[in-house]
Amino acid sequence: MAFQVSPGVLVQERDLTRIIPAVSTSIGAIAGEFRKGPLEEIVAISSEAELVDTFGEPDSNNFEAFFSAANFLQYSNALRVVRATTTNLVNATTTGCGLQIKNTTHYQDNYADGSGVVGNFAARTAGAWGNNLLVSTCPTATAYEEEGATTVNDDSTSVGDTTVIVADGTALNVGDIISFSTTAATNDYDDGKQYRITGISTHTLTIVQKESGSGGLETTLTDGANVRRRWRYYDSVDRAPGTSAYVSDRSGSGDELHVVVVDEDGGITGVPGDVIETFSSLSKAADAKTPQGDTNYYPDVIYTKSNFIYWMDHNTSGTNWGNNAAGTTFTAVDTPTLESLSGGSDGSSVTNAQKLSAYERFEDPDTVDVGLIIAGSGDGTHVDNLITVAEKRKDAIVFASPERADVVNVSNSHTQTKNVKDFFDSRRSSSYCVFDSGYKQMYDRYSDVYRFVPLNGDIAGLCARADAVADSWFSPAGFNRGIIRGAVKLAYNPTKAQRDILYPARINPVVTLPGTGTVLFGDKTALTSPSAFDRINVRRLFITLEKAISTAAKFQLFEFNDEFTRANFRNIIEPFLRDVQGRRGITDFLVVCDDTNNPGSVIDRNEFVAEIFIKPARSINFITLKFVATRTGVAFEEVAG
């Protein structure tokens, strides 16, 4: 302890103002089959547009997982998504070899050094979507443009002709852009009249007008006119590749190249041949930098900036590509490359084991913050697996629907009731799970069809919305906070009598009622035994309290177990609980943390014990309204009681 040896004032501080930090219980989590995106990696998604950008549009194989995620995002902007690996799921590559690259970490650990032996490029993520991609590189000025090497020897051309005969000269390729000089043996090209080569047969070129994509010659050609050939994507960049300032300053040359990524078949943008990415003036030098100091080495730029491809290897003709800049004249490759990616496959449907492996990414509460686990579609084993994940975490709830076959295209509602009850009767008892009654029909604007999708994404979303408009301990059910969005109709709309069967069986009915819309009409957890924890609001209340208070308790680690520490802990916890009480989460509480539960034996074991007694607020599930008609002249005091 500090002391003074001469008169003066010593000022000391102790911080007794620590408060419990806010914690989140409304972050959603889902794993499943998607069209594209990284595998076995948690990705934060905040909107449906971001979901599409990252994981692709829904199709007939993955729409249940996609719309379970998208439906949650109608209520919340905090979702964590894992794409599950499936059997035979592989990336498209320039050799179509069937390689699977799981994610950026997997790429960096195994292929970033060019050791993949799968051609020069691979699709960014696994799946058949990558088969739409074409990658073109323009590695030199000659590849970008050549002039005057080929002449027209046909003196009978006329306006509208779609074929032109040329003499031997520079190699021409389908897709190249050509223009002609206005007089023989000159280079006075008319850039307003450019043509794309659509076919080549010996010396005969089939052409269309570049801008319109149709039509033939706009003017009669002069016999012997020169032909200028340009890279088919020349207008995606502003100049021919040359030597960068970085390499020039180090006495090197010829390092620049352009790379474009094309939707060759139109399966990504809907427009065949659409250029979807352009990387101009990149460098073949491994140490190249931009004027701003960022890497300009083309494999690195593609890795950091491309949404569609990975670099896998150098052009085999570029024997010294990847060397450092100093004194290097980079090997010239005078023809553009056109490499269509192929071999990508979506593989087979995801299995329970594969889904579980993906969901286990959410298993550790210390490293992954989620509170609402969306089951999507699946059988009983899948649901039980997720209950295990939630119970290991102790701070998250699983939301599960019955199997599709239980309610979709089942015409008899009594059969639907039995199917749903039988499905959930076989599921484990747990307060960390919530069961709903089925599926909703919604419009799939991506495919222009109506689809039935499980409701569990919506129910999890209602919990997230309750957090936003009230608190986690408010019930997500009912007409104030339980309205389901985007439901055209329900596959199963249980009647009152059927709800009376479902609710005692731990199943929360979702119903469509006249004039009110589609609403969650129950707030039970999947706990079978009578308990306060058989209600969603109570379970989520305790998750919130336990998560927040345990976070605060970490700051007591390695302190002394004495009255000062215990009093300090109580001073943190009690105001927090009073605040929760004021916000209607609990009706009363008691915190015991003193020498009664921290005797010498506890202290000697290096332990610290606090007991927190909570009386949770209860939601109203049953309302009784009694109406009594009385005779005229009868006082109400006579009949009320």
C-alpha positions as CSV (number, residue, x, y, z in Angstrom):
1,M,0.0,0.0,0.0
2,A,1.3,3.4,-0.9
3,F,2.2,5.8,1.9
4,Q,3.6,9.3,2.4
5,V,6.7,10.3,4.4
6,S,5.9,14.0,4.4
7,P,2.6,16.0,4.6
8,G,0.5,15.9,1.5
9,V,-2.6,14.5,-0.2
10,L,-2.6,11.1,-1.8
11,V,-5.3,10.4,-4.3
12,Q,-6.3,6.8,-5.1
13,E,-9.0,5.3,-7.3
14,R,-11.0,2.0,-7.3
15,D,-13.4,1.2,-10.1
16,L,-16.7,0.1,-8.8
17,T,-18.6,1.2,-11.8
18,R,-18.3,-2.0,-13.9
19,I,-21.5,-3.0,-15.6
20,I,-22.6,-6.1,-17.4
21,P,-22.0,-5.7,-21.1
22,A,-24.8,-6.1,-23.6
23,V,-25.0,-9.6,-25.1
24,S,-26.7,-10.8,-28.2
25,T,-29.2,-13.7,-28.3
26,S,-30.7,-13.0,-31.7
27,I,-28.0,-14.0,-34.2
28,G,-29.3,-16.7,-36.5
29,A,-27.4,-19.8,-37.7
30,I,-28.0,-22.2,-40.5
31,A,-26.1,-24.8,-42.5
32,G,-27.1,-26.6,-45.6
33,E,-26.8,-27.1,-49.3
34,F,-26.3,-24.0,-51.5
35,R,-25.4,-23.4,-55.1
36,K,-22.1,-21.8,-54.5
37,G,-20.0,-20.2,-51.7
38,P,-17.2,-21.3,-49.4
39,L,-17.5,-24.8,-47.8
40,E,-17.3,-25.5,-44.1
41,E,-16.8,-21.8,-43.2
42,I,-19.0,-19.4,-41.2
43,V,-20.1,-16.4,-43.3
44,A,-21.9,-13.4,-41.8
45,I,-24.9,-12.5,-44.0
46,S,-27.1,-9.4,-43.4
47,S,-29.6,-9.4,-46.3
48,E,-31.1,-11.7,-48.9
49,A,-29.1,-9.8,-51.6
50,E,-25.9,-10.7,-49.8
51,L,-27.1,-14.3,-49.4
52,V,-27.6,-14.5,-53.2
53,D,-24.2,-12.9,-53.9
54,T,-22.4,-15.3,-51.6
55,F,-24.3,-18.5,-51.9
56,G,-26.2,-18.2,-55.2
57,E,-29.8,-18.3,-56.1
58,P,-32.1,-21.1,-55.0
59,D,-32.8,-24.1,-57.2
60,S,-34.9,-27.3,-57.0
61,N,-32.2,-28.9,-54.8
62,N,-31.4,-26.3,-52.2
63,F,-34.5,-24.0,-52.0
64,E,-35.4,-25.2,-48.5
65,A,-32.1,-24.2,-47.0
66,F,-32.0,-20.9,-49.1
67,F,-35.5,-19.8,-48.1
68,S,-35.1,-20.8,-44.5
69,A,-32.2,-18.4,-44.4
70,A,-33.9,-15.8,-46.5
71,N,-37.1,-15.9,-44.4
72,F,-35.1,-15.3,-41.2
73,L,-33.5,-12.3,-42.9
74,Q,-37.0,-10.8,-43.2
75,Y,-36.9,-10.2,-39.5
76,S,-33.2,-9.8,-38.7
77,N,-30.0,-8.6,-40.4
78,A,-27.7,-11.0,-38.4
79,L,-27.3,-14.5,-39.8
80,R,-24.4,-16.9,-39.9
81,V,-24.4,-19.4,-42.8
82,V,-22.3,-22.5,-43.4
83,R,-22.4,-24.3,-46.7
84,A,-22.2,-28.0,-46.2
85,T,-19.9,-30.3,-48.2
86,T,-21.6,-33.0,-50.3
87,T,-20.3,-36.1,-52.0
88,N,-18.7,-35.4,-55.4
89,L,-19.0,-31.6,-55.0
90,V,-16.1,-30.1,-57.0
91,N,-14.9,-26.8,-58.5
92,A,-14.9,-26.1,-62.2
93,T,-11.3,-25.8,-63.5
94,T,-9.6,-25.1,-66.9
95,T,-8.8,-28.8,-67.1
96,G,-12.1,-30.1,-65.6
97,C,-10.2,-32.3,-63.3
98,G,-12.7,-32.6,-60.4
99,L,-10.8,-30.7,-57.7
100,Q,-12.6,-29.5,-54.5
101,I,-11.4,-26.2,-53.0
102,K,-13.3,-25.7,-49.7
103,N,-12.6,-22.1,-49.0
104,T,-9.9,-19.4,-49.0
105,T,-8.0,-21.0,-46.1
106,H,-8.0,-24.3,-48.0
107,Y,-6.8,-22.6,-51.1
108,Q,-4.0,-20.7,-49.3
109,D,-2.8,-23.9,-47.6
110,N,-2.7,-26.1,-50.7
111,Y,-2.9,-24.2,-54.0
112,A,-1.8,-20.6,-53.7
113,D,1.8,-21.6,-54.8
114,G,0.6,-22.9,-58.1
115,S,0.9,-26.6,-57.2
116,G,-2.7,-27.6,-58.1
117,V,-1.9,-29.0,-61.6
118,V,-5.4,-28.2,-62.7
119,G,-4.7,-25.6,-65.4
120,N,-4.4,-21.9,-64.9
121,F,-7.7,-21.1,-63.2
122,A,-10.5,-22.6,-61.0
123,A,-13.9,-21.4,-60.1
124,R,-13.9,-19.6,-56.8
125,T,-16.3,-22.1,-55.1
126,A,-17.4,-25.6,-55.9
127,G,-20.4,-26.4,-57.9
128,A,-21.8,-26.7,-61.5
129,W,-22.3,-22.9,-61.6
130,G,-18.5,-22.6,-62.4
131,N,-19.0,-24.3,-65.7
132,N,-20.4,-21.0,-67.0
133,L,-17.1,-19.2,-66.6
134,L,-14.5,-18.3,-69.2
135,V,-11.2,-16.6,-68.4
136,S,-9.3,-14.7,-71.0
137,T,-5.8,-13.2,-70.5
138,C,-4.1,-10.7,-72.7
139,P,-0.4,-10.9,-71.8
140,T,1.3,-8.6,-74.4
141,A,0.6,-5.6,-76.6
142,T,0.8,-8.0,-79.6
143,A,-1.9,-10.1,-78.1
144,Y,-4.0,-7.0,-77.5
145,E,-3.6,-5.7,-81.1
146,E,-1.9,-6.4,-84.4
147,E,-2.1,-4.3,-87.6
148,G,-1.6,-4.7,-91.3
149,A,-0.5,-8.3,-91.4
150,T,-3.5,-9.7,-93.2
151,T,-5.1,-8.3,-96.4
152,V,-8.4,-8.7,-98.1
153,N,-8.1,-10.3,-101.5
154,D,-11.7,-10.3,-102.4
155,D,-12.7,-7.5,-104.7
156,S,-16.4,-8.5,-104.9
157,T,-17.5,-7.5,-101.4
158,S,-20.6,-5.4,-101.0
159,V,-22.6,-3.8,-98.2
160,G,-24.4,-6.4,-96.1
161,D,-21.9,-9.3,-96.8
162,T,-21.3,-11.5,-93.8
163,T,-18.2,-13.2,-95.2
164,V,-14.8,-11.8,-96.0
165,I,-11.9,-13.6,-97.6
166,V,-8.4,-12.8,-96.3
167,A,-4.9,-13.7,-97.2
168,D,-2.5,-15.5,-95.0
169,G,-1.2,-13.5,-92.1
170,T,-1.6,-13.1,-88.3
171,A,-3.7,-15.8,-86.8
172,L,-7.3,-14.8,-86.4
173,N,-9.6,-16.4,-83.9
174,V,-13.3,-16.6,-83.4
175,G,-14.4,-13.7,-81.2
176,D,-11.6,-11.3,-82.3
177,I,-12.6,-7.8,-83.2
178,I,-11.4,-6.6,-86.7
179,S,-11.5,-3.4,-88.7
180,F,-10.4,-2.6,-92.2
181,S,-8.4,0.2,-93.7
182,T,-10.3,2.4,-96.1
183,T,-7.7,2.1,-98.8
184,A,-5.3,-0.6,-99.8
185,A,-2.0,-1.1,-97.8
186,T,-2.8,1.7,-95.3
187,N,-3.5,1.7,-91.6
188,D,-6.3,4.3,-91.7
189,Y,-8.8,2.1,-89.8
190,D,-12.4,3.3,-89.3
191,D,-13.1,2.5,-85.6
192,G,-16.7,3.3,-86.2
193,K,-17.0,0.2,-88.4
194,Q,-15.8,-2.8,-86.4
195,Y,-16.8,-6.5,-86.7
196,R,-16.6,-9.6,-84.6
197,I,-15.5,-12.8,-86.1
198,T,-18.1,-15.5,-85.5
199,G,-16.6,-18.3,-87.7
200,I,-13.5,-19.1,-89.6
201,S,-13.2,-21.6,-92.6
202,T,-9.7,-21.6,-94.1
203,H,-9.4,-18.0,-95.4
204,T,-13.0,-17.1,-95.1
205,L,-14.2,-15.1,-92.1
206,T,-17.9,-15.0,-91.0
207,I,-18.5,-11.6,-89.3
208,V,-21.2,-9.6,-87.6
209,Q,-21.2,-5.9,-86.7
210,K,-19.6,-5.5,-83.3
211,E,-22.1,-3.2,-81.7
212,S,-25.3,-4.8,-82.9
213,G,-24.1,-8.4,-82.9
214,S,-25.8,-8.9,-86.3
215,G,-25.6,-7.6,-89.9
216,G,-22.7,-7.6,-92.3
217,L,-20.4,-5.1,-93.9
218,E,-21.4,-1.5,-93.5
219,T,-19.2,-0.4,-96.5
220,T,-17.7,-2.0,-99.5
221,L,-14.1,-3.2,-98.8
222,T,-11.2,-2.0,-100.8
223,D,-9.3,-4.9,-102.4
224,G,-6.0,-5.3,-100.5
225,A,-7.2,-3.4,-97.4
226,N,-5.3,-4.0,-94.2
227,V,-7.0,-5.8,-91.4
228,R,-6.5,-4.9,-87.7
229,R,-7.1,-7.6,-85.2
230,R,-7.9,-6.8,-81.6
231,W,-8.4,-9.0,-78.5
232,R,-12.1,-9.7,-78.2
233,Y,-12.3,-7.9,-74.9
234,Y,-10.1,-5.0,-75.7
235,D,-12.8,-2.5,-74.9
236,S,-12.9,-3.8,-71.3
237,V,-9.5,-2.1,-70.6
238,D,-8.1,1.3,-71.5
239,R,-4.8,0.3,-73.2
240,A,-2.6,-2.5,-74.3
241,P,-0.4,-4.2,-71.6
242,G,3.2,-3.1,-71.5
243,T,5.7,-2.5,-68.7
244,S,4.7,-1.2,-65.3
245,A,6.5,1.6,-63.7
246,Y,7.5,-0.7,-60.8
247,V,9.2,-3.2,-63.1
248,S,10.7,-0.5,-65.4
249,D,12.3,1.2,-62.3
250,R,14.0,-2.2,-61.7
251,S,15.2,-2.6,-65.2
252,G,12.6,-5.2,-66.1
253,S,10.1,-5.2,-69.0
254,G,7.0,-6.8,-70.4
255,D,5.3,-7.6,-67.1
256,E,1.8,-6.4,-67.6
257,L,-1.3,-8.4,-68.5
258,H,-5.1,-8.1,-68.5
259,V,-7.5,-10.7,-67.2
260,V,-11.2,-10.8,-67.8
261,V,-13.8,-13.2,-66.4
262,V,-16.8,-13.9,-68.6
263,D,-20.2,-15.5,-68.1
264,E,-19.7,-17.7,-71.2
265,D,-23.1,-19.5,-71.1
266,G,-25.2,-16.8,-69.4
267,G,-25.9,-19.1,-66.4
268,I,-24.7,-16.4,-63.9
269,T,-26.0,-13.1,-65.2
270,G,-28.5,-14.4,-67.8
271,V,-26.5,-12.8,-70.6
272,P,-24.2,-15.2,-72.6
273,G,-20.8,-13.6,-73.1
274,D,-21.2,-11.0,-70.4
275,V,-17.9,-9.7,-68.9
276,I,-18.4,-10.0,-65.1
277,E,-14.9,-9.0,-63.9
278,T,-12.0,-7.1,-65.4
279,F,-8.4,-6.9,-64.0
280,S,-6.3,-4.5,-66.0
281,S,-2.6,-3.9,-66.0
282,L,-1.7,-6.6,-63.5
283,S,1.9,-7.7,-63.2
284,K,3.7,-11.0,-63.8
285,A,6.4,-10.0,-61.2
286,A,5.9,-11.6,-57.9
287,D,7.1,-8.5,-56.0
288,A,5.2,-6.0,-58.0
289,K,3.4,-3.1,-56.2
290,T,1.0,-0.4,-57.3
291,P,1.8,3.2,-56.8
292,Q,-0.2,3.0,-53.6
293,G,1.9,0.2,-52.3
294,D,-0.6,-2.7,-52.8
295,T,0.4,-5.9,-54.4
296,N,0.0,-6.0,-58.2
297,Y,1.1,-9.5,-58.8
298,Y,-1.7,-11.0,-60.8
299,P,-2.3,-14.2,-58.7
300,D,-2.5,-12.2,-55.5
301,V,-4.8,-9.6,-57.0
302,I,-7.1,-12.3,-58.3
303,Y,-7.1,-13.9,-54.9
304,T,-8.0,-10.8,-53.0
305,K,-10.4,-9.2,-55.5
306,S,-12.1,-11.8,-57.7
307,N,-15.5,-13.1,-56.8
308,F,-15.5,-15.8,-59.4
309,I,-12.0,-17.4,-59.8
310,Y,-8.8,-18.6,-58.2
311,W,-5.4,-18.4,-60.0
312,M,-4.0,-21.9,-60.1
313,D,-0.9,-21.8,-62.3
314,H,1.0,-19.7,-64.9
315,N,0.6,-20.0,-68.6
316,T,3.1,-22.8,-69.5
317,S,4.5,-20.5,-72.2
318,G,5.3,-17.9,-69.6
319,T,8.3,-19.7,-68.3
320,N,9.6,-16.9,-66.0
321,W,6.3,-15.5,-64.8
322,G,6.4,-15.2,-61.1
323,N,10.0,-14.1,-60.9
324,N,10.9,-10.9,-59.1
325,A,11.0,-7.7,-61.2
326,A,14.7,-6.8,-61.0
327,G,16.4,-7.2,-64.4
328,T,13.6,-9.6,-65.7
329,T,12.3,-9.5,-69.3
330,F,9.1,-11.4,-68.9
331,T,8.4,-14.1,-71.5
332,A,6.2,-12.7,-74.2
333,V,3.1,-14.7,-75.1
334,D,1.7,-13.0,-78.2
335,T,-1.7,-14.6,-78.3
336,P,-4.6,-14.1,-75.9
337,T,-5.8,-17.2,-74.0
338,L,-9.4,-18.3,-73.8
339,E,-10.0,-20.9,-71.1
340,S,-13.5,-22.3,-70.4
341,L,-13.9,-23.8,-67.0
342,S,-15.5,-27.2,-66.8
343,G,-15.9,-30.2,-64.5
344,G,-17.7,-28.4,-61.8
345,S,-20.4,-30.5,-60.1
346,D,-23.0,-30.0,-57.4
347,G,-22.6,-33.5,-56.2
348,S,-25.2,-35.5,-54.4
349,S,-27.7,-34.4,-51.8
350,V,-26.4,-33.5,-48.4
351,T,-26.5,-36.3,-45.9
352,N,-27.3,-36.0,-42.2
353,A,-23.7,-36.6,-41.3
354,Q,-22.6,-33.8,-43.7
355,K,-25.2,-31.4,-42.3
356,L,-24.1,-32.2,-38.8
357,S,-20.5,-31.6,-39.7
358,A,-21.5,-28.2,-41.0
359,Y,-23.6,-27.3,-38.0
360,E,-20.8,-28.3,-35.7
361,R,-19.0,-25.2,-36.8
362,F,-21.4,-23.4,-34.5
363,E,-20.8,-25.7,-31.5
364,D,-18.2,-23.6,-29.6
365,P,-19.9,-20.7,-27.7
366,D,-16.5,-19.1,-26.9
367,T,-15.6,-18.5,-30.5
368,V,-19.0,-18.4,-32.3
369,D,-21.8,-16.1,-31.1
370,V,-25.2,-17.4,-32.3
371,G,-28.5,-17.8,-30.5
372,L,-31.0,-19.1,-33.0
373,I,-30.2,-22.3,-34.8
374,I,-32.4,-22.8,-37.9
375,A,-32.9,-26.5,-38.8
376,G,-34.2,-25.9,-42.3
377,S,-35.5,-29.2,-43.7
378,G,-34.5,-32.7,-42.4
379,D,-35.6,-35.8,-40.7
380,G,-35.8,-36.7,-37.0
381,T,-32.1,-37.6,-36.9
382,H,-31.2,-34.2,-38.2
383,V,-33.4,-32.5,-35.5
384,D,-31.9,-34.6,-32.7
385,N,-28.4,-33.8,-33.9
386,L,-29.1,-30.1,-33.7
387,I,-30.6,-30.4,-30.2
388,T,-27.2,-32.0,-29.2
389,V,-25.4,-29.0,-30.7
390,A,-27.6,-26.5,-28.8
391,E,-27.4,-28.4,-25.5
392,K,-23.6,-28.4,-25.7
393,R,-23.7,-24.6,-26.2
394,K,-26.3,-23.9,-23.5
395,D,-27.0,-20.5,-25.1
396,A,-28.8,-21.2,-28.3
397,I,-32.2,-22.7,-29.3
398,V,-32.9,-24.9,-32.3
399,F,-36.0,-24.2,-34.4
400,A,-37.4,-27.3,-36.2
401,S,-40.3,-28.1,-38.5
402,P,-41.7,-31.6,-39.4
403,E,-40.6,-33.4,-42.5
404,R,-42.0,-32.2,-45.8
405,A,-43.9,-35.4,-46.4
406,D,-45.8,-35.0,-43.1
407,V,-47.8,-32.0,-44.3
408,V,-47.1,-31.0,-47.9
409,N,-49.5,-32.6,-50.5
410,V,-51.3,-34.4,-47.7
411,S,-55.0,-33.7,-48.3
412,N,-56.4,-34.9,-45.0
413,S,-55.8,-32.5,-42.1
414,H,-56.4,-35.3,-39.6
415,T,-53.6,-37.2,-41.2
416,Q,-51.4,-34.1,-41.1
417,T,-52.1,-33.8,-37.4
418,K,-51.1,-37.4,-36.7
419,N,-48.0,-37.1,-38.9
420,V,-46.8,-34.0,-37.2
421,K,-47.5,-35.3,-33.7
422,D,-45.9,-38.7,-34.5
423,F,-42.8,-37.0,-35.8
424,F,-42.2,-34.8,-32.8
425,D,-43.3,-37.5,-30.3
426,S,-40.1,-39.3,-31.3
427,R,-37.9,-36.3,-30.6
428,R,-35.9,-35.7,-27.5
429,S,-37.1,-33.6,-24.6
430,S,-35.2,-30.3,-24.5
431,S,-35.8,-26.7,-23.5
432,Y,-33.3,-25.8,-26.2
433,C,-35.5,-26.6,-29.1
434,V,-38.8,-25.2,-30.5
435,F,-41.1,-27.2,-32.7
436,D,-43.6,-25.7,-35.2
437,S,-46.4,-27.3,-37.2
438,G,-45.2,-27.1,-40.8
439,Y,-44.6,-25.4,-44.0
440,K,-45.7,-22.2,-45.7
441,Q,-46.2,-21.6,-49.4
442,M,-44.2,-18.6,-50.7
443,Y,-43.3,-17.1,-54.1
444,D,-39.9,-17.9,-55.4
445,R,-39.1,-14.9,-57.6
446,Y,-35.8,-16.4,-58.8
447,S,-37.6,-19.3,-60.5
448,D,-41.1,-17.8,-60.9
449,V,-42.7,-20.6,-59.0
450,Y,-44.5,-21.1,-55.7
451,R,-42.7,-23.4,-53.1
452,F,-43.5,-24.8,-49.8
453,V,-40.7,-24.1,-47.3
454,P,-40.3,-25.0,-43.6
455,L,-41.5,-22.4,-41.1
456,N,-38.5,-22.7,-38.7
457,G,-36.6,-19.8,-40.4
458,D,-39.6,-17.6,-39.7
459,I,-40.1,-18.7,-36.1
460,A,-36.4,-18.0,-35.4
461,G,-36.9,-14.7,-37.1
462,L,-39.8,-13.8,-34.8
463,C,-37.5,-14.4,-31.8
464,A,-35.0,-12.0,-33.4
465,R,-37.7,-9.5,-34.1
466,A,-39.0,-9.7,-30.5
467,D,-35.4,-8.8,-29.3
468,A,-35.5,-5.8,-31.6
469,V,-38.9,-4.4,-30.6
470,A,-39.0,-5.6,-26.9
471,D,-36.6,-8.0,-25.2
472,S,-35.5,-11.6,-25.5
473,W,-37.8,-12.6,-22.6
474,F,-40.9,-11.5,-24.5
475,S,-42.9,-14.3,-26.2
476,P,-42.5,-14.3,-30.0
477,A,-46.0,-15.6,-30.4
478,G,-49.3,-13.9,-30.9
479,F,-50.7,-11.0,-32.8
480,N,-48.2,-8.4,-31.4
481,R,-45.0,-10.1,-32.3
482,G,-45.9,-13.4,-34.0
483,I,-47.1,-12.5,-37.5
484,I,-45.5,-14.6,-40.2
485,R,-44.4,-12.7,-43.3
486,G,-44.6,-13.8,-46.9
487,A,-47.0,-16.7,-46.4
488,V,-49.3,-17.3,-49.4
489,K,-50.9,-20.1,-47.5
490,L,-50.0,-22.9,-45.1
491,A,-49.6,-26.5,-46.1
492,Y,-51.3,-27.4,-42.8
493,N,-53.6,-24.9,-41.1
494,P,-54.7,-26.7,-37.9
495,T,-58.1,-26.1,-36.4
496,K,-58.8,-25.4,-32.8
497,A,-59.4,-29.1,-32.1
498,Q,-56.2,-30.0,-33.9
499,R,-54.3,-27.3,-32.0
500,D,-55.6,-28.9,-28.8
501,I,-53.8,-32.1,-29.9
502,L,-50.6,-30.4,-31.0
503,Y,-49.9,-28.0,-28.1
504,P,-49.8,-30.6,-25.3
505,A,-47.4,-32.5,-27.6
506,R,-44.9,-29.6,-27.5
507,I,-45.8,-28.4,-31.0
508,N,-46.4,-24.7,-31.6
509,P,-49.2,-24.3,-34.2
510,V,-48.9,-21.8,-37.0
511,V,-52.4,-20.7,-38.2
512,T,-53.9,-18.4,-40.7
513,L,-56.9,-16.7,-39.2
514,P,-59.4,-14.5,-41.1
515,G,-58.5,-10.8,-40.9
516,T,-55.3,-11.4,-38.9
517,G,-52.9,-13.2,-41.3
518,T,-50.6,-16.0,-40.4
519,V,-49.5,-16.2,-36.8
520,L,-47.4,-18.3,-34.4
521,F,-50.0,-19.5,-31.9
522,G,-47.8,-21.0,-29.2
523,D,-44.6,-20.4,-27.3
524,K,-43.6,-23.8,-26.0
525,T,-40.2,-25.4,-26.0
526,A,-39.7,-29.1,-26.6
527,L,-39.4,-29.9,-22.9
528,T,-41.7,-32.7,-21.9
529,S,-41.7,-32.2,-18.1
530,P,-43.8,-29.4,-16.5
531,S,-41.4,-26.5,-15.9
532,A,-40.9,-22.8,-16.3
533,F,-38.4,-23.8,-19.0
534,D,-41.2,-25.3,-21.2
535,R,-41.8,-21.7,-22.5
536,I,-39.7,-20.0,-25.1
537,N,-39.6,-16.6,-23.3
538,V,-38.3,-18.2,-20.0
539,R,-35.6,-20.3,-21.8
540,R,-34.5,-17.2,-23.7
541,L,-34.6,-15.1,-20.5
542,F,-32.2,-17.5,-18.8
543,I,-30.0,-17.7,-21.8
544,T,-29.7,-13.9,-21.7
545,L,-29.1,-13.8,-18.0
546,E,-26.6,-16.6,-18.0
547,K,-24.7,-15.3,-21.0
548,A,-24.5,-11.7,-19.6
549,I,-23.7,-12.6,-16.0
550,S,-21.1,-15.3,-17.0
551,T,-19.4,-12.6,-19.2
552,A,-19.2,-10.4,-16.2
553,A,-18.0,-13.2,-13.9
554,K,-14.9,-13.7,-16.1
555,F,-13.5,-10.6,-14.7
556,Q,-13.4,-12.2,-11.2
557,L,-11.0,-14.9,-12.4
558,F,-7.7,-14.7,-10.6
559,E,-8.9,-12.2,-8.1
560,F,-9.0,-13.0,-4.4
561,N,-12.1,-14.8,-3.0
562,D,-12.7,-12.3,-0.2
563,E,-15.6,-10.1,0.8
564,F,-14.4,-7.2,-1.4
565,T,-14.5,-9.3,-4.6
566,R,-17.8,-10.9,-3.6
567,A,-19.4,-7.4,-2.8
568,N,-18.0,-6.1,-6.0
569,F,-19.6,-9.0,-7.9
570,R,-23.0,-8.4,-6.2
571,N,-22.7,-4.7,-7.0
572,I,-22.4,-5.6,-10.7
573,I,-25.1,-8.2,-10.8
574,E,-27.9,-6.7,-8.8
575,P,-28.4,-3.5,-10.8
576,F,-28.5,-5.6,-13.9
577,L,-31.2,-7.8,-12.5
578,R,-33.1,-4.8,-11.3
579,D,-33.0,-3.4,-14.8
580,V,-34.3,-6.7,-16.2
581,Q,-37.1,-6.6,-13.5
582,G,-38.0,-3.1,-14.6
583,R,-38.2,-4.3,-18.2
584,R,-40.7,-7.1,-17.1
585,G,-38.4,-10.0,-17.6
586,I,-38.5,-11.2,-13.9
587,T,-40.7,-10.6,-11.0
588,D,-38.1,-10.9,-8.3
589,F,-34.5,-12.1,-7.7
590,L,-31.9,-12.8,-5.0
591,V,-28.2,-12.9,-5.3
592,V,-26.2,-14.9,-2.7
593,C,-22.5,-14.5,-2.9
594,D,-21.0,-14.3,0.6
595,D,-19.2,-16.5,3.1
596,T,-22.3,-18.8,3.4
597,N,-21.6,-20.3,0.0
598,N,-17.9,-19.4,-0.1
599,P,-16.6,-21.1,3.1
600,G,-13.0,-21.9,3.6
601,S,-13.2,-25.2,1.8
602,V,-14.5,-23.5,-1.4
603,I,-11.8,-20.8,-1.1
604,D,-9.1,-23.5,-0.6
605,R,-10.2,-25.2,-3.9
606,N,-9.7,-21.8,-5.7
607,E,-13.4,-21.7,-6.4
608,F,-15.9,-18.8,-6.4
609,V,-19.7,-19.5,-5.9
610,A,-22.6,-17.2,-6.6
611,E,-26.2,-18.3,-6.4
612,I,-28.7,-16.3,-8.4
613,F,-32.4,-17.0,-7.7
614,I,-34.8,-15.8,-10.4
615,K,-38.6,-15.6,-10.6
616,P,-39.3,-15.4,-14.3
617,A,-42.2,-13.6,-15.8
618,R,-44.8,-15.9,-17.4
619,S,-46.6,-15.3,-20.7
620,I,-50.4,-15.6,-21.0
621,N,-51.4,-18.7,-22.8
622,F,-55.0,-19.0,-21.7
623,I,-57.7,-16.3,-21.4
624,T,-61.0,-16.8,-19.8
625,L,-63.7,-14.3,-20.3
626,K,-66.9,-14.7,-18.3
627,F,-70.0,-12.9,-19.4
628,V,-73.1,-12.8,-17.1
629,A,-76.5,-11.6,-18.0
630,T,-78.6,-10.3,-15.1
631,R,-82.2,-9.3,-14.6
632,T,-83.1,-5.6,-14.5
633,G,-82.9,-4.2,-11.0
634,V,-80.4,-6.7,-9.7
635,A,-77.4,-5.1,-8.1
636,F,-74.0,-6.3,-9.5
637,E,-72.8,-6.8,-6.0
638,E,-75.4,-9.5,-5.6
639,V,-74.1,-11.6,-8.5
640,A,-70.4,-10.8,-8.7
641,G,-68.0,-12.7,-6.5
